[in-house]
Structures are given as C-alpha cells and as structure tokens.
Amino acid sequence: MLKRFYTTIAFIFLIFGIAQAQKIDKAFFNEVNSFLQNSVTDGLVNYSQASSDASLGLLIKQIESADLSNASENTKKAFYINSYNLNVINLVGKNYPIESPMDIAGFFDSKKITVAGQTMTLNKLEKEFLLKPYGDARFHFVLVCGAIGCPPITNVAYTPNKLELQLEQQTAEAMNNPGFLKVVGEKVELSQIFKWYVGDFGGNESSVLEFINKYRSSAIDKSANVSYYKYDWTLNNTEKKKIIQKD
C-alpha cells in the first residue's frame, strides 16, 4: 500500500509539472516585445520602470517553466536570446539602483537563473545553449550584458520567423557603429568582445577583420593597426544622470 501511495504521489507531481510547463509560442514573443517597447529607449533600459513592471516577473516565470521539447531551432535560439536579455534586466532590477552589472557579485558566473526548467548562470546560457551548439558569432551582437560596452539592446523581441534578418541587422549595425568600432585612418580600436571571444571569430586578428568586413559599409584594411579599447561596464541605464546626481 505504501509503495502504491508513493507511486501515486510521484505521478501527481509529474502531471502537475507537465501542466505547468508552457509551450513557447507567438504569444510569448509578443509579450516580450510589449515589455521591451515600454522599457527600452535608444538602446538604454529604464531599470526603475522595468523593475516595477509586473509583466517582467510573468515573463521570467514563463522562461523558467518553458517547454522546448517540440520547439524549432529558430524558436529555441530566439527564446534563449530573449531569455538572456530579460534575465539581465531582471537581475539588475532586483539590485537597482546600481551603476554597473559588475556591482553585483557573480552577476555572470554564479548568480543562478532558471531557463526551461534548467538552473544555470548567464554565462552558461550564453556559451552552452547558444554559442557552443550553434557556432554563430552574431549572437555576440544581440546578447546584451547590461553595460554601455555591449551592443545596444533593441526595443523589439527576437522572433523565430525574423531571427536571421535580425541577427544580420544587429551585427551590421554594430560593425558600422563608430562608437563600437573606432576607426581613424590606419588605426582601429575594437571592442574587447573580439579579444575575449576571438575563437568565435576564427581565432586570430585576420579572421576577426574578415568577419567585421563582411558587415562594414567601408572595409577596414587588413594591414590596419589594431588595438582594443577599455570595456565600459557602466550600466546601460536611461536614468544614469539621476543616479550620478543622487550620489
């Protein structure tokens, strides 16, 4: 009898878990889009508003309980990208006001998040669920770490049916942004993203420039003097001035 009782309880919890799991469909991406439209302006996040927006909490819960078992590859990719960006906003919001995501100990490598039922860190989500399985360096220009040094966050959701176009557009925008790639004559200063993740861009300086030039409207000469500027970890916050004045 006792064995049957425990078997019944286990079955009930299994059914409950399945019922709680949510398929990721168009409604999820529409809700992400609405949240970003309200919270992001010109590549900056209104963390004060976002942290008090109930829709963010609901989106995080959807991310936590998502069922990707029958999802297409593009759905998974778009889901993981949005999950990364929303969890960054959520983690910052929980600790706001701060001046940098680096003010939060272990922000990328020890703070735990849950994505589709799996516990992980932001670094694990980025590397093991996107970069490693898909080998697509363009992800570096859509995953936004909460800092000014990152490519700017968009105010629209990444969606399965538009993902290829969105990846191309965001990469091209970054490669032609004079604040992100600083080209002066024969000298070029690159974001340290290209240094930290050089393996994703072919493994050497020449392959990095080759990747960049695929998206540049004006190609960088292969003989250019390449260096890397200091990464700006200042929070990508619409209310930056208010925090400075408060201090």
C-alpha positions in Angstrom: 0.0 0.0 0.0 2.8 2.4 0.9 4.6 1.8 -2.4 1.3 2.4 -4.3 0.8 5.6 -2.3 4.3 7.0 -3.2 3.8 5.9 -6.8 0.5 7.9 -7.0 2.1 11.0 -5.4 5.0 10.9 -7.9 2.5 10.6 -10.7 0.5 13.5 -9.5 3.7 15.7 -9.3 4.7 14.6 -12.8 1.3 15.6 -14.2 1.4 18.8 -12.3 4.9 19.6 -13.7 3.8 18.9 -17.2 0.7 21.1 -16.8 2.9 23.9 -15.5 5.3 23.7 -18.4 4.5 26.2 -21.1 4.9 25.9 -24.8 6.8 28.9 -26.3 4.6 30.4 -29.0 3.8 33.6 -30.7 2.1 35.0 -27.5 5.4 34.8 -25.6 7.3 36.8 -28.2 4.5 39.3 -28.4 4.7 39.8 -24.6 8.5 40.2 -24.7 8.0 42.8 -27.4 5.5 44.8 -25.4 7.8 44.8 -22.4 10.8 46.0 -24.4 8.7 48.7 -26.1 7.9 50.1 -22.7 11.3 49.7 -21.1 13.9 50.4 -23.8 14.7 53.7 -25.5 17.6 54.3 -27.8 19.5 51.2 -26.7 19.1 52.0 -23.0 16.9 50.4 -20.3 14.7 52.2 -17.9 15.5 49.9 -15.0 13.5 51.8 -12.5 10.4 51.3 -14.5 11.3 47.7 -15.6 11.9 46.6 -12.0 8.4 47.6 -11.0 6.7 46.2 -14.2 4.7 43.1 -13.3 4.9 41.8 -16.8 8.7 41.2 -16.4 8.0 38.9 -13.5 5.4 37.0 -15.5 7.9 36.7 -18.4 10.6 35.3 -16.1 8.1 32.7 -14.9 7.3 31.7 -18.5 11.1 31.4 -19.2 11.6 29.3 -16.1 8.8 26.8 -17.0 9.1 26.8 -20.8 8.8 23.5 -22.6 11.1 23.5 -25.6 10.6 19.7 -26.4 8.9 20.4 -29.7 10.3 23.8 -30.5 12.1 24.5 -33.8 15.7 25.5 -33.8 14.9 29.2 -34.6 12.3 29.2 -31.7 15.0 27.9 -29.3 17.5 30.5 -30.5 15.1 33.4 -30.2 13.8 32.1 -26.9 17.3 31.9 -25.4 18.4 35.3 -26.7 15.3 36.9 -25.2 15.8 34.9 -22.0 19.3 36.2 -21.6 18.4 39.8 -22.1 15.3 39.7 -19.9 17.2 37.9 -17.1 19.9 40.6 -17.2 17.3 43.3 -16.8 15.6 41.3 -14.0 18.8 40.7 -12.1 19.8 44.4 -12.4 16.2 45.4 -11.4 16.4 43.3 -8.2 19.5 45.2 -7.1 18.7 48.6 -8.5 19.9 51.3 -8.2 23.5 50.3 -9.2 26.0 51.8 -11.6 27.2 48.6 -13.2 26.2 45.0 -13.5 29.7 44.3 -12.1 28.5 45.8 -8.8 26.5 42.5 -8.3 28.9 39.8 -7.2 28.9 36.8 -9.6 26.5 38.5 -11.9 27.5 36.4 -14.9 29.1 33.3 -13.5 27.4 32.5 -10.2 24.0 34.1 -9.9 21.5 31.4 -10.7 18.6 31.7 -13.2 16.2 29.1 -14.4 15.6 28.6 -18.1 13.2 26.0 -19.5 13.4 24.1 -16.2 17.2 24.1 -16.0 19.2 26.0 -13.4 22.2 27.9 -14.9 24.1 31.1 -15.0 24.1 33.8 -17.6 27.5 32.6 -18.8 26.2 29.1 -19.2 23.2 30.2 -21.1 25.3 32.2 -23.5 28.1 29.7 -24.0 26.4 26.3 -23.7 22.9 27.0 -25.1 23.8 29.4 -27.9 27.5 29.8 -28.8 28.6 26.2 -28.5 25.7 24.4 -30.1 25.2 26.9 -33.0 28.6 28.4 -33.5 27.2 31.7 -34.6 29.3 34.7 -33.7 26.4 37.0 -34.5 24.9 36.2 -31.1 27.5 38.5 -29.5 25.7 41.4 -31.0 22.2 40.5 -29.7 23.1 39.3 -26.2 23.2 42.4 -24.1 25.1 42.3 -20.8 23.6 45.4 -19.2 26.6 47.6 -19.9 27.3 50.5 -22.3 30.1 48.5 -23.7 27.7 45.9 -25.1 26.0 46.5 -28.5 22.8 48.4 -27.7 19.7 46.4 -26.7 16.8 46.6 -29.1 13.3 47.6 -28.1 11.8 44.6 -30.0 11.8 40.9 -29.3 13.8 38.4 -31.3 11.3 36.2 -33.1 11.7 32.8 -34.9 10.4 34.0 -38.2 12.6 37.1 -38.3 15.6 35.9 -36.5 18.0 35.6 -39.4 17.2 39.1 -40.6 17.5 40.4 -37.0 20.9 38.8 -36.5 22.2 40.3 -39.7 20.8 43.7 -39.0 22.2 43.9 -35.4 25.6 42.7 -36.5 25.7 45.1 -39.3 24.7 48.0 -37.0 27.4 47.1 -34.6 30.1 46.8 -37.3 29.2 50.2 -38.6 28.7 52.0 -35.3 31.7 54.4 -34.8 31.3 54.1 -31.0 31.7 50.3 -31.2 34.4 50.1 -33.8 36.6 53.1 -33.7 38.3 53.6 -37.0 40.7 56.5 -37.5 42.8 56.3 -40.6 45.0 53.2 -40.4 44.2 52.7 -36.8 41.2 50.7 -35.5 40.1 50.2 -31.9 37.9 47.1 -31.4 35.6 46.1 -28.6 37.2 43.6 -26.3 34.4 41.2 -27.3 36.6 40.4 -30.3 39.5 39.7 -27.9 37.6 37.7 -25.3 35.8 35.6 -27.9 38.4 35.5 -30.7 37.8 31.8 -31.2 34.2 32.6 -32.2 35.6 34.9 -34.9 38.0 32.5 -36.5 40.8 32.5 -33.9 43.1 35.3 -35.0 43.2 39.0 -35.8 43.0 38.4 -39.5 39.8 36.4 -39.2 38.3 39.0 -36.9 38.8 41.7 -39.5 37.4 39.4 -42.2 34.3 38.9 -40.1 33.9 42.6 -39.5 34.4 43.5 -43.2 31.5 41.2 -44.2 29.2 43.8 -42.5 31.1 47.0 -42.9 30.0 49.6 -45.5 33.6 50.7 -45.6 36.1 47.8 -45.2 38.9 48.0 -42.7 42.3 47.4 -44.3 43.9 44.1 -43.4 47.1 45.9 -42.5 45.4 48.3 -40.1 47.0 48.8 -36.7 44.5 47.0 -34.4 44.1 47.6 -30.7 41.3 47.1 -28.1 39.7 49.9 -26.1 38.7 49.5 -22.5 35.3 47.9 -22.0 32.7 50.3 -20.5 30.9 48.5 -17.7 28.7 51.4 -16.9 25.0 50.4 -16.7 23.1 50.9 -19.9 20.5 52.9 -18.0 18.2 55.7 -19.1 18.4 57.2 -15.6 22.2 57.4 -15.4 22.2 61.1 -14.8 19.8 60.8 -11.9 22.0 58.3 -10.1 25.1 60.5 -10.5 23.2 63.5 -9.2 21.9 61.4 -6.3 25.4 60.4 -5.3 
